[in-house]
C-alpha cells in the first residue's frame, strides 16, 4: 500500500497531551477528536490538514499518557502516516491497534521539511520526498502487522479473521 501527502513537521517529545489535549477526552468519537488534534501545538493544523497528509517528527513521538485517543485523533484528522525518529512504546502499540501507520526513520526526519510532498510505500518501507527527489528506507512492518493496519486496526482485523 502507498500513501502520499504534504508534510506537517514537529520536533522531539510530542506527547499525547499535545496530540489531543486532556480537556477533550470526554469522548472517544473520532469525528469529535479530530477537530482538536494538535491544536495546542499547531492551531492551524485542523484547518490545513488534508486526507493523506503525513506527520514527520523527531524523537519520542507519542510520549506521555497511554491514551488510545491520540492515534485515533491523528488518523481521523486525515493523516495517513506518522514518520518519526522513534516512538514512545505505548503509542507505537496503540497506533498499530488503531490502524495508524507509523514508520521509524531518522534520515527521513532529518531530510524532510514542512510542506514537502512525500510518498510512502509501506510494503517496502520506502519514503520518497517528491519535493526534493530524495529516497529514505525505513524498516517495513512484518506482514501480519501490515494486515492489522490494512484492516483499519486490531478490532477490524479480528472481525475479519474470526
C-alpha positions in Angstrom: 0.0 0.0 0.0 1.2 3.5 -0.8 0.1 6.9 0.5 1.1 10.4 -0.3 0.6 13.9 1.1 2.1 17.1 2.3 4.2 17.1 5.5 3.4 18.6 8.9 6.8 18.7 10.7 7.2 18.7 14.5 10.1 18.3 16.9 11.0 15.9 19.7 8.9 14.7 22.6 5.5 15.4 21.1 3.3 14.0 23.9 -0.2 12.6 23.8 -1.5 15.7 25.8 -0.4 17.9 22.8 -1.7 15.5 20.2 -5.2 15.5 21.9 -5.5 17.7 25.0 -6.9 16.0 28.1 -9.8 18.5 28.2 -11.3 16.8 25.1 -11.1 13.3 26.4 -14.8 13.2 27.4 -15.4 11.4 24.1 -13.9 8.6 22.1 -15.7 9.7 18.9 -13.1 10.1 16.2 -15.2 12.9 14.5 -15.1 15.0 17.7 -11.5 14.2 18.5 -10.1 15.2 15.1 -11.2 18.8 15.4 -8.9 19.2 18.4 -5.9 17.2 17.1 -2.6 19.1 17.6 -4.4 22.3 18.5 -2.2 23.2 21.5 0.9 22.8 19.3 -0.3 23.9 15.9 -3.6 25.9 16.0 -3.8 25.8 12.1 -3.4 22.0 11.8 -7.1 21.2 11.8 -7.7 23.8 9.1 -4.7 22.9 6.9 -4.6 19.1 7.1 -6.0 17.1 4.1 -6.7 13.4 3.7 -3.5 11.6 3.1 -1.1 14.1 4.7 1.8 12.9 6.7 3.3 13.9 10.1 7.1 13.9 10.4 8.5 14.3 13.9 11.7 13.8 15.9 12.4 11.5 18.9 9.9 10.0 21.3 6.7 10.9 19.4 3.6 10.0 21.5 5.2 10.0 24.9 3.2 10.8 28.0 -0.2 9.3 28.8 -1.1 5.9 27.4 -4.3 7.0 25.7 -5.6 5.5 22.6 -7.3 8.8 21.8 -4.0 10.2 20.3 -3.6 7.8 17.3 -7.4 7.9 16.9 -7.4 11.7 16.6 -4.4 11.7 14.2 -6.0 9.1 11.9 -9.4 10.7 12.0 -7.8 14.1 11.0 -6.8 12.6 7.7 -3.1 11.8 8.4 -2.1 8.7 6.5 1.2 8.1 8.3 3.5 9.3 11.0 7.2 9.1 10.4 9.5 9.8 13.4 12.9 9.0 14.6 11.3 6.8 17.2 8.0 6.4 19.1 7.0 6.0 22.7 6.4 2.3 23.2 2.7 2.5 24.2 1.9 5.0 21.3 3.6 2.6 18.9 1.4 -0.3 20.0 -1.7 1.9 20.2 -1.1 3.1 16.6 -1.0 -0.4 15.3 -4.1 -1.3 17.3 -5.9 1.7 15.8 -4.7 1.1 12.3 -2.5 4.3 12.1 0.6 3.5 10.0 3.9 4.6 11.6 7.5 4.3 10.5 10.8 5.0 12.2 13.4 6.6 10.0 15.9 9.1 11.4 17.3 10.0 8.0 13.8 10.9 6.7 13.2 13.1 9.7 16.4 14.9 9.1 15.9 15.3 5.3 12.2 16.1 5.0 10.8 19.6 5.7 7.4 21.0 6.4 5.3 21.3 3.3 7.3 18.7 1.3 5.2 16.2 -0.8 6.1 12.7 0.4 5.0 9.3 -0.8 5.3 6.2 1.5 5.3 2.6 0.4 4.6 0.5 3.5 5.4 -2.9 2.0 8.9 -1.8 1.0 9.4 0.8 3.8 10.3 3.4 1.2 9.8 7.1 1.9 10.1 9.3 -1.1 10.4 13.1 -0.7 9.0 14.1 -4.1 9.8 17.8 -3.4 13.5 17.2 -3.0 13.8 13.9 -5.0 15.2 12.0 -2.0 14.5 8.4 -1.0 14.8 7.0 2.5 14.4 3.5 3.7 12.5 2.5 6.9 12.1 -1.0 8.2 8.7 -2.1 6.9 6.3 -3.9 9.3 6.1 -7.7 9.2 3.2 -8.9 7.0 1.0 -9.8 10.0 1.2 -6.3 11.4 0.7 -4.8 8.0 -2.5 -6.9 7.8 -3.7 -5.3 11.0 -3.1 -1.8 9.7 -4.6 -2.6 6.3 -7.8 -3.8 8.1 -8.1 -0.5 10.0 -6.8 -1.8 13.3 -6.8 -4.8 15.6 -10.6 -4.9 16.2 -11.4 -4.8 12.5 -8.7 -7.4 11.7 -10.1 -9.7 14.4 -13.6 -9.3 13.0 -12.4 -10.3 9.5 -10.4 -13.3 10.7 -12.8 -14.7 13.3 
